[in-house]
């Protein structure tokens, strides 16, 4: 039987894109020459996820976001005295876990696998009108914003969204953006350039796009914004990635480990 090493899995994941200069994707911890006994795919490698991966026999965790509380996953010397950081690092090392940060490459897939996963989870594949580099335009049969909200909550299994605008407004054209793509410089021009009624994104600065939409509504314009959350918008893509990895490595157990939203409404 052919032994699959951690580097073999990484090479397969990188192959559709090629080298990305300055990418943050890397093996955070672990030996690339180690044999893979199982793979756990997740949005973020929380301590709870690491415990589940260990009990499932998975020694390679593929995580989309940072494990050590920063975008670059830099392991800074002063963190060695922090109880939370130290306990997490000790658990990883003691149990021989490897963590591969897979962020930039999956966003460079064609199509972006994180966006593809969200569209699939929402059941909107047949309604895709335009695929832009960092967004997708969806054209639905005429419905209300409230109906879109309830559909998104049901499909993603979440309890709440944040909204700016009139939920009774009818809408057809929706701009869909994942993760941290809610900044005004990117999002605001999309309303007019793509004739959008509604934009739904993961997260972004609260003083940019939301305030623009507030002013637009005050001026009598038909614009609405829904904020679903970073994790909530990107986790479906990691579920899809787990399915793809399972097909690529059928002899290795591959598990998708979901993460609950970090915030709860109080």
Secondary structure, DSSP 8 states (H G I E B T S, - for coil): ----BHHHHHHHHHHTT---TT---EEEES-TTSB-SEEEEESS--HHHHHHHHHTT--EEEESS-SSSSSS----GGGGG-HHHHHHHHHHHHTT-EEEE--HHHHHSSS-HHHHHHHHHHT-GGGEEEE-SS-EEEEEEEEEHHHHHHHHHHHHT-S--EEES-TT-EEEEEEE--SS---HHHHHHHHHHTT-SEEEES---TTTHHHHHHHHHHTT---EEEE--HHHHHHHHHHHHHHHHHHH-TTSEEEE-----S----
